[in-house]
Amino acid sequence: LEILGCDGLPNLDAGSIGDKSDPFVAIVFEDTLVRTDVIYDTLSPRWMPWSQRAFCFNIQHPTSILLLGVFDYDGPPYTYHDAVGRFVINYQNLVRDTVYVLRYPHKAH
C-alpha cells in the first residue's frame, strides 16, 4: 500500500494566522498499525518517495479489511490528534500484482 496524497482537507489548525492542518495517515490492517510521515501546514499533502508512505502487510485472513484514517497532527504537549476522515478498503476484489490508484471522497469524521 502506498499513500500518495490528499486533496482539499479541512483546516483544523485555524487558530493562528496562516496555520494549516498537519496531516498524516494512520493505517490498520489485522494486527498492524502504521502511519505516514506528517506533512506540515498543508490542506493538500503529497508524500514524496523518500518519506514514510509505503507499507507491506502480510495477509493472514482473507476477509480482513484495511482501515485508513487521516488525522491532523497536534504535537507535544498534545497527545490527541484531530480526526479528519476515514476510509475502508475491502481488498478481496483487488487482483494480485495489479497497480490500482484509488480515490475516495472526503467524509468528515
All heavy atoms as an XYZ file, in Angstrom:
882
protein
N       0.853     -1.168      0.000
C       0.000      0.000      0.000
C       0.896      1.227      0.000
O       1.849      1.291      0.771
C      -0.891     -0.006      1.235
C      -1.728      1.250      1.459
C      -2.802      1.372      0.391
C      -2.344      1.208      2.837
N       0.583      2.169     -0.857
C       1.359      3.409     -0.925
C       0.394      4.589     -0.885
O      -0.531      4.672     -1.678
C       2.179      3.426     -2.201
C       3.214      4.506     -2.224
C       4.220      4.309     -3.350
O       3.987      3.479     -4.260
O       5.237      5.001     -3.319
N       0.621      5.498      0.061
C      -0.199      6.696      0.212
C       0.488      7.820     -0.562
O       1.626      8.180     -0.257
C      -0.342      7.091      1.701
C      -0.882      5.920      2.532
C      -1.203      8.339      1.832
C      -2.264      5.471      2.156
N      -0.196      8.373     -1.548
C       0.401      9.408     -2.391
C       0.004     10.812     -1.977
O       0.825     11.724     -2.010
C       0.029      9.178     -3.849
C       0.446      7.829     -4.429
C      -0.022      7.702     -5.863
C       1.945      7.633     -4.318
N      -1.272     11.031     -1.630
C      -1.680     12.387     -1.284
C      -3.143     12.477     -0.914
O      -3.885     11.501     -0.976
N      -3.518     13.672     -0.488
C      -4.902     14.022     -0.168
C      -5.170     15.388     -0.786
O      -4.254     16.189     -0.951
C      -5.117     14.117      1.339
S      -4.808     12.617      2.271
N      -6.416     15.665     -1.094
C      -6.785     16.952     -1.667
C      -7.907     17.594     -0.858
O      -8.858     16.923     -0.461
C      -7.264     16.788     -3.116
C      -6.145     16.369     -4.043
O      -5.072     16.993     -4.001
O      -6.344     15.405     -4.811
N      -7.794     18.903     -0.633
C      -8.864     19.684     -0.055
C      -9.270     19.305      1.351
O     -10.453     19.301      1.666
N      -8.312     18.990      2.201
C      -8.640     18.662      3.586
C      -9.107     19.919      4.322
O      -8.684     21.032      4.000
C      -7.416     18.083      4.305
C      -6.851     16.782      3.740
C      -5.610     16.373      4.513
C      -7.907     15.689      3.770
N      -9.948     19.767      5.322
C     -10.369     20.933      6.103
C      -9.232     21.426      6.985
O      -8.366     20.649      7.387
C     -11.527     20.398      6.953
C     -11.266     18.933      7.068
C     -10.605     18.531      5.770
N      -9.235     22.710      7.267
C      -8.204     23.283      8.125
C      -8.635     23.156      9.578
O      -9.562     23.813     10.015
C      -7.945     24.748      7.773
C      -6.743     25.286      8.505
O      -6.045     24.564      9.207
N      -6.484     26.563      8.344
N      -7.943     22.295     10.312
C      -8.253     22.090     11.721
C      -7.282     22.846     12.624
O      -7.361     22.724     13.844
C      -8.253     20.596     12.053
C      -9.265     19.763     11.260
C      -9.202     18.306     11.665
C     -10.672     20.308     11.422
N      -6.368     23.606     12.046
C      -5.423     24.425     12.814
C      -5.688     25.901     12.563
O      -4.772     26.690     12.392
C      -3.973     24.109     12.419
C      -3.489     22.803     13.006
O      -4.172     22.267     13.900
O      -2.434     22.320     12.588
N      -6.932     26.290     12.528
C      -7.300     27.644     12.134
C      -7.103     28.680     13.245
O      -7.460     29.833     13.079
C      -8.751     27.677     11.664
N      -6.517     28.302     14.384
C      -6.356     29.237     15.490
C      -5.349     30.336     15.236
O      -5.500     31.453     15.709
N      -4.308     30.068     14.472
C      -3.266     31.053     14.184
C      -3.352     31.491     12.728
O      -3.706     30.699     11.853
C      -1.887     30.450     14.438
O      -1.773     30.022     15.768
N      -2.984     32.719     12.464
C      -2.998     33.243     11.094
C      -1.987     32.470     10.254
O      -0.827     32.334     10.628
C      -2.688     34.744     11.077
C      -3.793     35.499     11.813
C      -2.524     35.250      9.649
C      -3.524     36.976     11.981
N      -2.432     31.952      9.126
C      -1.557     31.230      8.214
C      -1.291     29.793      8.618
O      -0.638     29.064      7.891
N      -1.776     29.362      9.758
C      -1.561     27.994     10.208
C      -2.560     27.073      9.525
O      -3.744     27.396      9.414
C      -1.709     27.914     11.731
C      -1.092     26.649     12.308
O      -0.342     25.961     11.584
O      -1.357     26.356     13.477
N      -2.077     25.936      9.028
C      -2.945     24.960      8.363
C      -2.756     23.596      9.020
O      -1.839     23.386      9.799
C      -2.607     24.879      6.875
C      -2.898     26.162      6.126
C      -2.550     26.025      4.667
C      -2.792     27.348      3.955
N      -2.224     27.336      2.614
N      -3.618     22.681      8.656
C      -3.545     21.319      9.202
C      -2.199     20.678      8.901
O      -1.518     21.027      7.933
C      -4.658     20.454      8.617
O      -5.913     20.883      9.074
N      -1.827     19.722      9.746
C      -0.588     18.952      9.624
C      -0.978     17.481      9.454
O      -0.945     16.703     10.406
C       0.282     19.132     10.866
C       0.511     20.596     11.213
O       0.888     21.348     10.300
O       0.311     20.976     12.377
N      -1.371     17.083      8.238
C      -1.963     15.754      8.053
C      -0.965     14.598      8.068
O       0.194     14.741      7.672
C      -2.647     15.853      6.693
C      -2.047     17.017      6.013
C      -1.454     17.893      7.045
N      -1.468     13.474      8.528
C      -0.809     12.183      8.364
C      -1.902     11.132      8.234
O      -3.056     11.385      8.566
C       0.149     11.868      9.518
C      -0.509     11.566     10.834
C      -0.818     10.258     11.200
C      -0.806     12.579     11.733
C      -1.418      9.978     12.425
C      -1.400     12.317     12.956
C      -1.712     11.005     13.306
N      -1.536      9.969      7.695
C      -2.494      8.876      7.511
C      -2.070      7.719      8.404
O      -0.901      7.309      8.389
C      -2.552      8.420      6.033
C      -3.506      7.240      5.865
C      -2.967      9.578      5.131
N      -3.003      7.207      9.194
C      -2.784      6.009     10.002
C      -3.532      4.853      9.344
O      -4.653      5.028      8.856
C      -3.284      6.226     11.423
N      -2.896      3.683      9.316
C      -3.449      2.526      8.633
C      -3.470      1.344      9.597
O      -2.467      1.055     10.247
C      -2.607      2.169      7.388
C      -2.548      3.384      6.449
C      -3.154      0.948      6.681
C      -1.252      3.515      5.725
N      -4.615      0.686      9.672
C      -4.745     -0.519     10.499
C      -5.125     -1.670      9.589
O      -6.087     -1.575      8.814
C      -5.826     -0.340     11.592
C      -6.003     -1.630     12.377
C      -5.475      0.808     12.512
N      -4.343     -2.742      9.673
C      -4.666     -3.968      8.941
C      -4.365     -5.141      9.856
O      -3.223     -5.319     10.298
C      -3.865     -4.078      7.647
C      -4.217     -5.298      6.848
C      -5.413     -5.353      6.150
C      -3.378     -6.383      6.813
C      -5.763     -6.480      5.425
C      -3.716     -7.517      6.089
C      -4.904     -7.571      5.390
N      -5.386     -5.908     10.135
C      -5.292     -7.036     11.050
C      -4.650     -6.584     12.362
O      -5.219     -5.746     13.047
C      -4.573     -8.214     10.385
C      -5.377     -8.776      9.215
C      -4.744     -9.945      8.524
O      -3.566    -10.277      8.797
O      -5.442    -10.554      7.680
N      -3.466     -7.054     12.714
C      -2.849     -6.679     13.988
C      -1.729     -5.655     13.816
O      -0.880     -5.499     14.687
C      -2.321     -7.916     14.709
C      -1.235     -8.640     13.920
O      -1.027     -8.297     12.737
O      -0.594     -9.549     14.489
N      -1.735     -4.923     12.709
C      -0.665     -3.976     12.408
C      -1.201     -2.551     12.324
O      -2.225     -2.311     11.695
C       0.008     -4.343     11.062
O       0.474     -5.696     11.136
C       1.166     -3.431     10.758
N      -0.480     -1.627     12.951
C      -0.781     -0.192     12.872
C       0.458      0.520     12.379
O       1.545      0.370     12.953
C      -1.188      0.358     14.239
C      -1.300      1.875     14.348
C      -2.423      2.405     13.481
C      -1.493      2.288     15.794
N       0.318      1.274     11.275
C       1.423      2.059     10.726
C       0.904      3.449     10.402
O      -0.308      3.681     10.369
C       2.021      1.405      9.447
C       2.672      0.078      9.770
C       0.962      1.228      8.378
N       1.828      4.393     10.158
C       1.392      5.734      9.771
C       2.439      6.401      8.890
O       3.613      6.088      8.937
C       1.074      6.586     10.973
C       2.244      6.946     11.821
C       1.812      7.825     12.958
N       2.636      9.031     12.927
C       2.650      9.921     13.888
N       1.888      9.795     14.934
N       3.418     10.969     13.799
N       1.944      7.306      8.067
C       2.825      8.069      7.191
C       3.553      9.130      8.012
O       3.219      9.375      9.172
C       2.029      8.792      6.090
O       1.184      9.775      6.709
C       1.211      7.833      5.257
N       4.496      9.793      7.376
C       5.097     10.983      7.965
C       4.047     12.086      8.019
O       3.080     12.083      7.252
C       6.270     11.484      7.112
C       7.500     10.593      7.225
O       7.608      9.822      8.201
O       8.356     10.670      6.326
N       4.256     13.040      8.909
C       3.402     14.224      8.990
C       3.874     15.221      7.934
O       5.067     15.459      7.781
C       3.498     14.865     10.394
C       2.688     16.157     10.448
C       3.031     13.885     11.460
N       2.933     15.799      7.188
C       3.236     16.872      6.247
C       2.669     18.152      6.868
O       1.464     18.266      7.065
C       2.607     16.621      4.857
C       2.984     15.239      4.325
C       2.996     17.728      3.884
C       4.448     15.041      4.030
N       3.538     19.079      7.189
C       3.137     20.256      7.952
C       2.536     21.355      7.079
O       2.973     21.587      5.951
C       4.338     20.813      8.728
C       4.789     19.871      9.821
C       5.811     18.956      9.593
C       4.161     19.872     11.064
C       6.213     18.084     10.589
C       4.556     18.994     12.064
C       5.586     18.100     11.813
O       5.967     17.223     12.794
N       1.528     22.035      7.647
C       0.917     23.246      7.092
C       0.437     23.108      5.652
O       0.819     23.876      4.779
C       1.886     24.430      7.211
C       2.041     24.882      8.641
O       1.051     24.840      9.394
O       3.163     25.276      9.007
N      -0.435     22.133      5.413
C      -0.991     21.967      4.074
C      -2.375     21.326      4.142
O      -2.647     20.536      5.046
C      -0.070     21.130      3.154
O      -0.648     21.079      1.851
C       0.130     19.728      3.681
N      -3.211     21.671      3.192
C      -4.538     21.062      3.082
C      -4.603     20.072      1.922
O      -5.615     19.415      1.717
C      -5.599     22.150      2.910
C      -5.645     23.193      4.038
C      -6.726     24.227      3.758
C      -5.836     22.544      5.391
N      -3.515     19.984      1.156
C      -3.411     19.023      0.046
C      -2.029     18.374      0.079
O      -1.178     18.642     -0.781
C      -3.655     19.722     -1.294
O      -4.981     20.203     -1.363
N      -1.776     17.523      1.077
C      -0.441     16.946      1.240
C      -0.077     15.960      0.136
O      -0.944     15.294     -0.426
C      -0.531     16.226      2.589
C      -1.977     15.857      2.695
C      -2.724     17.008      2.068
N       1.213     15.902     -0.143
C       1.789     14.916     -1.060
C       2.960     14.262     -0.339
O       3.858     14.950      0.142
C       2.304     15.571     -2.358
C       1.214     16.208     -3.194
C       0.286     15.152     -3.765
N      -0.788     15.704     -4.563
C      -2.000     15.985     -4.111
N      -2.297     15.798     -2.846
N      -2.933     16.445     -4.904
N       2.939     12.929     -0.275
C       4.035     12.206      0.351
C       5.043     11.843     -0.728
O       4.722     11.155     -1.697
C       3.508     10.972      1.084
C       2.865     11.359      2.383
C       3.499     11.469      3.589
C       1.506     11.719      2.615
N       2.599     11.889      4.554
C       1.369     12.049      3.984
C       0.374     11.818      1.810
C       0.165     12.443      4.557
C      -0.815     12.212      2.372
C      -0.920     12.515      3.727
N       6.245     12.330     -0.566
C       7.311     12.115     -1.535
C       7.889     10.703     -1.391
O       7.760     10.086     -0.329
C       8.424     13.151     -1.327
C       7.971     14.584     -1.562
S       7.553     14.897     -3.291
C       5.782     15.049     -3.226
N       8.546     10.189     -2.440
C       9.068      8.819     -2.390
C      10.040      8.556     -1.236
O      10.151      7.438     -0.769
C       9.775      8.657     -3.738
C       9.086      9.627     -4.631
C       8.703     10.791     -3.758
N      10.747      9.569     -0.769
C      11.709      9.375      0.314
C      11.055      9.455      1.696
O      11.704      9.249      2.703
C      12.845     10.391      0.219
C      12.353     11.805      0.185
C      12.031     12.600      1.258
C      12.097     12.591     -0.964
N      11.587     13.817      0.835
C      11.623     13.853     -0.534
C      12.224     12.362     -2.344
C      11.266     14.869     -1.417
C      11.870     13.382     -3.197
C      11.405     14.614     -2.745
N       9.767      9.764      1.748
C       9.070      9.846      3.035
C       8.449      8.489      3.384
O       8.392      7.576      2.553
C       7.992     10.932      2.991
O       6.941     10.557      2.121
N       7.986      8.374      4.602
C       7.307      7.154      5.042
C       5.906      7.150      4.448
O       5.011      7.818      4.958
C       7.246      7.115      6.571
C       6.626      5.863      7.129
C       7.457      4.630      6.858
O       8.674      4.666      6.900
N       6.802      3.539      6.545
N       5.728      6.451      3.338
C       4.434      6.428      2.656
C       4.053      5.063      2.106
O       2.931      4.862      1.673
C       4.423      7.449      1.518
C       5.218      7.017      0.297
C       5.057      7.977     -0.834
N       5.506      7.399     -2.095
C       5.491      8.043     -3.237
N       5.031      9.286     -3.291
N       5.901      7.457     -4.329
N       4.971      4.102      2.091
C       4.712      2.784      1.507
C       4.801      1.705      2.584
O       5.700      1.731      3.426
C       5.717      2.496      0.394
N       3.855      0.760      2.525
C       3.765     -0.258      3.556
C       3.413     -1.602      2.934
O       2.645     -1.674      1.984
C       2.685      0.116      4.580
C       2.857      1.507      5.127
C       2.173      2.573      4.554
C       3.713      1.750      6.176
C       2.333      3.858      5.039
C       3.887      3.032      6.667
C       3.203      4.084      6.106
N       3.968     -2.681      3.486
C       3.639     -4.048      3.084
C       2.986     -4.744      4.260
O       3.417     -4.590      5.400
C       4.894     -4.815      2.675
S       5.659     -4.198      1.178
N       1.962     -5.512      3.972
C       1.231     -6.233      5.011
C       1.173     -7.712      4.656
O       0.996     -8.065      3.492
C      -0.208     -5.711      5.132
C      -0.289     -4.253      5.472
C      -0.490     -3.304      4.477
C      -0.167     -3.828      6.782
C      -0.574     -1.961      4.780
C      -0.243     -2.480      7.096
C      -0.452     -1.547      6.097
N       1.314     -8.558      5.661
C       1.089     -9.991      5.482
C      -0.393    -10.258      5.701
O      -0.943     -9.878      6.731
C       1.916    -10.799      6.481
C       3.388    -10.717      6.180
O       3.782    -10.765      5.024
N       4.200    -10.583      7.204
N      -1.013    -10.921      4.739
C      -2.437    -11.222      4.835
C      -2.606    -12.565      5.523
O      -2.156    -13.591      5.019
C      -3.086    -11.241      3.442
C      -2.919     -9.874      2.775
C      -4.547    -11.646      3.531
C      -3.343     -9.845      1.325
N      -3.222    -12.533      6.702
C      -3.451    -13.763      7.450
C      -4.883    -14.262      7.313
O      -5.142    -15.451      7.435
C      -3.114    -13.534      8.920
C      -1.661    -13.187      9.124
C      -1.345    -12.864     10.566
O      -2.109    -13.171     11.467
N      -0.211    -12.243     10.792
N      -5.811    -13.334      7.088
C      -7.227    -13.695      6.977
C      -7.784    -13.109      5.677
O      -7.715    -11.899      5.468
C      -8.013    -13.151      8.174
C      -7.464    -13.602      9.480
N      -7.655    -14.867      9.969
C      -6.707    -12.965     10.399
C      -7.044    -14.992     11.127
N      -6.456    -13.851     11.414
N      -8.344    -13.921      4.814
C      -8.801    -13.433      3.509
C      -9.967    -12.450      3.568
O     -10.249    -11.781      2.589
C      -9.191    -14.707      2.764
C      -9.432    -15.718      3.823
C      -8.542    -15.354      4.974
N     -10.630    -12.319      4.705
C     -11.762    -11.398      4.797
C     -11.418    -10.113      5.558
O     -12.315     -9.312      5.850
C     -12.957    -12.083      5.480
O     -12.557    -12.519      6.788
C     -13.444    -13.269      4.660
N     -10.152     -9.911      5.884
C      -9.754     -8.712      6.615
C      -9.962     -7.461      5.767
O      -9.906     -7.517      4.537
C      -8.284     -8.797      7.021
O      -8.074     -9.850      7.923
N     -10.202     -6.333      6.435
C     -10.345     -5.063      5.735
C      -9.218     -4.138      6.143
O      -8.593     -4.295      7.192
C     -11.714     -4.406      6.016
C     -11.914     -4.194      7.512
C     -12.837     -5.205      5.408
C     -13.160     -3.429      7.872
N      -8.956     -3.174      5.294
C      -7.915     -2.178      5.517
C      -8.587     -0.884      5.956
O      -9.476     -0.377      5.268
C      -7.173     -1.966      4.194
C      -5.872     -1.225      4.185
C      -4.815     -1.947      4.994
C      -5.390     -1.080      2.754
N      -8.203     -0.373      7.118
C      -8.776      0.860      7.653
C      -7.752      1.973      7.540
O      -6.605      1.811      7.964
C      -9.155      0.671      9.125
C     -10.101     -0.486      9.424
C     -10.192     -0.722     10.919
C     -11.466     -0.206      8.854
N      -8.154      3.102      6.962
C      -7.278      4.268      6.837
C      -7.939      5.452      7.514
O      -9.130      5.703      7.322
C      -7.034      4.624      5.368
C      -6.216      3.636      4.550
C      -7.103      2.590      3.956
C      -5.469      4.369      3.478
N      -7.175      6.176      8.291
C      -7.661      7.385      8.932
C      -6.730      8.532      8.631
O      -5.512      8.377      8.674
N      -7.294      9.684      8.287
C      -6.500     10.899      8.066
C      -6.663     11.753      9.314
O      -7.771     11.973      9.791
C      -6.976     11.669      6.814
C      -6.129     12.916      6.596
C      -6.932     10.764      5.585
N      -5.526     12.216      9.847
C      -5.520     12.985     11.087
C      -4.722     14.265     10.925
O      -3.816     14.349     10.099
C      -4.898     12.159     12.224
C      -5.683     10.940     12.569
C      -5.459      9.745     11.916
C      -6.663     10.983     13.550
C      -6.195      8.610     12.224
C      -7.401      9.859     13.874
C      -7.161      8.671     13.208
N      -5.059     15.251     11.750
C      -4.283     16.482     11.868
C      -3.389     16.326     13.087
O      -3.885     16.198     14.207
C      -5.212     17.687     12.029
C      -4.457     18.959     12.361
O      -3.338     19.130     11.845
O      -4.979     19.774     13.138
N      -2.089     16.313     12.861
C      -1.112     16.118     13.935
C      -1.092     17.323     14.869
O      -0.996     18.462     14.423
C       0.279     15.912     13.328
C       1.371     15.745     14.347
C       1.556     14.526     14.979
C       2.219     16.795     14.661
C       2.561     14.351     15.905
C       3.234     16.632     15.589
C       3.393     15.405     16.208
O       4.393     15.244     17.131
N      -1.223     17.039     16.142
C      -1.084     18.055     17.180
C       0.061     17.614     18.071
O      -0.103     16.728     18.913
C      -2.386     18.200     17.991
C      -3.499     18.799     17.159
O      -3.206     19.683     16.340
O      -4.653     18.382     17.323
N       1.248     18.190     17.822
C       2.469     17.771     18.503
C       2.455     18.021     19.996
O       1.511     18.592     20.531
N       3.539     17.593     20.662
C       3.635     17.774     22.109
C       3.385     19.223     22.487
O       3.777     20.103     21.744
C       5.069     17.365     22.427
C       5.488     16.506     21.261
C       4.708     17.004     20.076
N       2.710     19.476     23.575
C       2.367     18.538     24.651
C       1.062     17.790     24.425
O       0.603     17.084     25.317
C       2.239     19.471     25.856
C       1.673     20.729     25.263
C       2.324     20.845     23.900
N       0.445     17.913     23.254
C      -0.831     17.254     22.989
C      -0.622     15.787     22.665
O       0.344     15.418     22.012
C      -1.563     17.932     21.833
C      -1.723     19.413     22.028
C      -0.977     20.309     21.276
C      -2.589     19.904     22.986
C      -1.111     21.674     21.464
C      -2.730     21.267     23.178
C      -1.984     22.150     22.421
O      -2.119     23.482     22.611
N      -1.534     14.941     23.105
C      -1.442     13.508     22.811
C      -2.591     13.038     21.928
O      -2.634     11.892     21.545
C      -1.448     12.685     24.108
O      -2.631     12.988     24.838
C      -0.217     12.991     24.951
N      -3.524     13.937     21.621
C      -4.684     13.592     20.803
C      -4.573     14.319     19.473
O      -4.331     15.522     19.443
C      -5.981     13.993     21.520
C      -7.214     13.749     20.700
C      -7.735     12.468     20.580
C      -7.840     14.781     20.035
C      -8.865     12.223     19.822
C      -8.970     14.554     19.270
C      -9.475     13.278     19.168
O     -10.576     13.051     18.404
N      -4.744     13.597     18.383
C      -4.703     14.195     17.050
C      -6.130     14.288     16.522
O      -6.937     13.378     16.704
C      -3.834     13.361     16.113
C      -2.460     13.118     16.660
N      -1.564     14.131     16.887
C      -1.852     11.984     17.067
C      -0.443     13.630     17.377
N      -0.597     12.333     17.507
N      -6.448     15.390     15.848
C      -7.795     15.615     15.340
C      -8.083     14.707     14.151
O      -7.302     14.656     13.195
C      -7.964     17.073     14.904
C      -7.710     18.047     16.040
O      -8.227     17.797     17.145
O      -7.003     19.045     15.819
N      -9.207     14.011     14.179
C      -9.617     13.154     13.070
C     -10.147     14.011     11.931
O     -10.971     14.889     12.138
C     -10.673     12.162     13.523
N      -9.664     13.761     10.721
C     -10.114     14.482      9.530
C     -11.120     13.638      8.756
O     -12.140     14.131      8.308
C      -8.915     14.861      8.635
C      -9.385     15.531      7.361
C      -7.936     15.734      9.398
N     -10.826     12.357      8.584
C     -11.711     11.463      7.848
C     -11.225     10.036      7.924
O     -10.117      9.771      8.397
N     -12.038      9.114      7.450
C     -11.659      7.702      7.489
C     -12.185      6.984      6.252
O     -13.177      7.400      5.643
C     -12.183      7.053      8.753
C     -13.681      7.117      8.844
C     -14.198      6.459     10.109
N     -15.642      6.544     10.098
C     -16.349      7.187     10.981
N     -15.757      7.787     11.979
N     -17.654      7.217     10.896
N     -11.514      5.883      5.924
C     -11.848      5.114      4.737
C     -11.659      3.635      5.030
O     -10.808      3.268      5.840
C     -10.947      5.517      3.562
C     -10.901      7.000      3.349
C      -9.937      7.770      3.966
C     -11.847      7.624      2.560
C      -9.911      9.150      3.795
C     -11.827      8.994      2.388
C     -10.858      9.752      2.999
N     -12.426      2.808      4.359
C     -12.317      1.360      4.490
C     -12.087      0.790      3.096
O     -12.792      1.149      2.151
C     -13.585      0.748      5.105
C     -13.490     -0.768      5.140
C     -13.830      1.321      6.490
N     -11.096     -0.094      2.978
C     -10.826     -0.754      1.702
C     -10.993     -2.254      1.897
O     -10.350     -2.855      2.755
C      -9.403     -0.441      1.189
C      -9.253      1.054      0.927
C      -9.102     -1.254     -0.072
C      -7.853      1.467      0.538
N     -11.859     -2.841      1.113
C     -12.025     -4.281      1.091
C     -11.190     -4.782     -0.078
O     -11.554     -4.593     -1.235
C     -13.496     -4.648      0.912
C     -13.723     -6.135      0.916
O     -12.807     -6.917      0.702
N     -14.960     -6.524      1.137
N     -10.086     -5.416      0.221
C      -9.156     -5.786     -0.851
C      -9.533     -7.096     -1.546
O      -8.871     -7.509     -2.499
C      -7.727     -5.879     -0.308
C      -7.501     -7.036      0.614
C      -7.106     -8.266      0.120
C      -7.700     -6.915      1.976
C      -6.920     -9.337      0.952
C      -7.509     -7.981      2.820
C      -7.120     -9.188      2.301
O      -6.938    -10.246      3.134
N     -10.617     -7.738     -1.149
C     -10.999     -9.016     -1.759
C     -11.287     -8.898     -3.249
O     -11.140     -9.860     -3.987
C     -12.217     -9.598     -1.047
C     -11.916    -10.019      0.366
C     -13.147    -10.578      1.041
O     -14.102    -10.974      0.391
N     -13.134    -10.609      2.360
N     -11.685     -7.704     -3.699
C     -11.999     -7.511     -5.114
C     -10.792     -7.064     -5.935
O     -10.912     -6.857     -7.136
C     -13.120     -6.485     -5.264
C     -14.405     -6.955     -4.618
O     -14.714     -8.136     -4.639
N     -15.134     -6.042     -4.017
N      -9.637     -6.911     -5.287
C      -8.438     -6.482     -5.993
C      -7.670     -7.704     -6.498
O      -7.644     -8.750     -5.867
C      -7.552     -5.647     -5.068
C      -8.221     -4.424     -4.436
C      -7.238     -3.700     -3.535
C      -8.775     -3.494     -5.488
N      -7.034     -7.547     -7.650
C      -6.293     -8.635     -8.280
C      -4.821     -8.521     -7.908
O      -4.232     -7.425     -7.960
C      -6.470     -8.585     -9.815
C      -5.651     -9.671    -10.497
C      -7.942     -8.690    -10.182
N      -4.228     -9.630     -7.549
C      -2.813     -9.684     -7.159
C      -1.906     -9.151     -8.278
O      -2.186     -9.341     -9.461
C      -2.461    -11.128     -6.828
C      -1.055    -11.315     -6.353
C      -0.765    -12.781     -6.131
N       0.598    -12.933     -5.713
C       0.980    -13.630     -4.682
N       0.094    -14.298     -3.985
N       2.241    -13.706     -4.363
N      -0.813     -8.477     -7.881
C       0.199     -7.939     -8.800
C      -0.390     -6.937     -9.793
O       0.051     -6.846    -10.937
C       0.918     -9.067     -9.552
C       1.684     -9.982     -8.615
O       2.254     -9.462     -7.629
O       1.711    -11.196     -8.859
N      -1.396     -6.211     -9.375
C      -2.019     -5.179    -10.192
C      -1.921     -3.859     -9.450
O      -2.116     -3.807     -8.243
C      -3.499     -5.510    -10.455
O      -3.573     -6.794    -11.083
C      -4.155     -4.476    -11.335
N      -1.587     -2.781    -10.152
C      -1.491     -1.465     -9.538
C      -2.842     -0.775     -9.665
O      -3.424     -0.702    -10.749
C      -0.395     -0.612    -10.222
C      -0.388      0.795     -9.670
C       0.959     -1.270    -10.045
N      -3.337     -0.270     -8.547
C      -4.585      0.477     -8.502
C      -4.302      1.867     -7.957
O      -3.526      2.011     -7.019
C      -5.608     -0.191     -7.569
C      -6.088     -1.532     -8.044
C      -5.436     -2.693     -7.671
C      -7.208     -1.631     -8.843
C      -5.880     -3.928     -8.091
C      -7.668     -2.864     -9.270
C      -6.995     -4.012     -8.893
O      -7.447     -5.221     -9.317
N      -4.916      2.870     -8.529
C      -4.912      4.212     -7.955
C      -6.341      4.474     -7.524
O      -7.235      4.606     -8.352
C      -4.423      5.275     -8.966
C      -4.518      6.660     -8.354
C      -2.998      4.977     -9.403
N      -6.544      4.492     -6.212
C      -7.887      4.638     -5.664
C      -8.067      6.042     -5.122
O      -7.187      6.571     -4.445
C      -8.111      3.614     -4.550
C      -7.876      2.152     -4.936
C      -8.005      1.263     -3.711
C      -8.846      1.726     -6.013
N      -9.202      6.640     -5.396
C      -9.543      7.967     -4.877
C     -10.851      7.846     -4.116
O     -11.793      7.226     -4.586
C      -9.699      8.975     -6.001
C      -8.424      9.264     -6.728
C      -8.648     10.324     -7.804
N      -7.427     10.607     -8.502
C      -6.545     11.520     -8.129
N      -6.759     12.245     -7.079
N      -5.447     11.721     -8.829
N     -10.868      8.458     -2.954
C     -12.065      8.426     -2.117
C     -12.462      9.842     -1.757
O     -11.614     10.639     -1.373
C     -11.804      7.632     -0.830
C     -11.575      6.170     -1.089
C     -10.297      5.664     -1.291
C     -12.653      5.289     -1.160
C     -10.091      4.311     -1.535
C     -12.455      3.939     -1.415
C     -11.175      3.473     -1.601
O     -10.981      2.143     -1.851
N     -13.741     10.167     -1.846
C     -14.176     11.497     -1.419
C     -14.053     11.621      0.088
O     -14.185     10.640      0.822
C     -15.649     11.560     -1.862
C     -16.066     10.128     -1.968
C     -14.839      9.345     -2.337
N     -13.778     12.816      0.536
C     -13.599     13.070      1.968
C     -14.918     12.922      2.702
O     -15.945     13.450      2.289
C     -13.060     14.494      2.167
C     -12.986     14.880      3.597
N     -13.965     15.617      4.203
C     -12.079     14.610      4.553
C     -13.652     15.801      5.468
N     -12.514     15.197      5.707
N     -14.888     12.154      3.779
C     -16.045     12.008      4.668
C     -15.593     12.506      6.029
O     -14.653     11.977      6.596
C     -16.470     10.539      4.789
C     -17.000      9.942      3.529
C     -17.345      8.492      3.785
C     -17.701      7.790      2.499
N     -17.916      6.354      2.709
N     -16.228     13.521      6.524
C     -15.849     14.050      7.836
C     -16.025     12.989      8.898
O     -16.956     12.195      8.844
C     -16.696     15.278      8.169
N     -15.122     12.987      9.856
C     -15.150     12.006     10.950
C     -16.293     12.289     11.896
O     -16.709     13.331     12.138
C     -13.829     12.027     11.696
C     -13.810     11.131     12.888
N     -13.808      9.775     12.756
C     -13.832     11.404     14.202
C     -13.806      9.244     13.970
N     -13.816     10.207     14.864
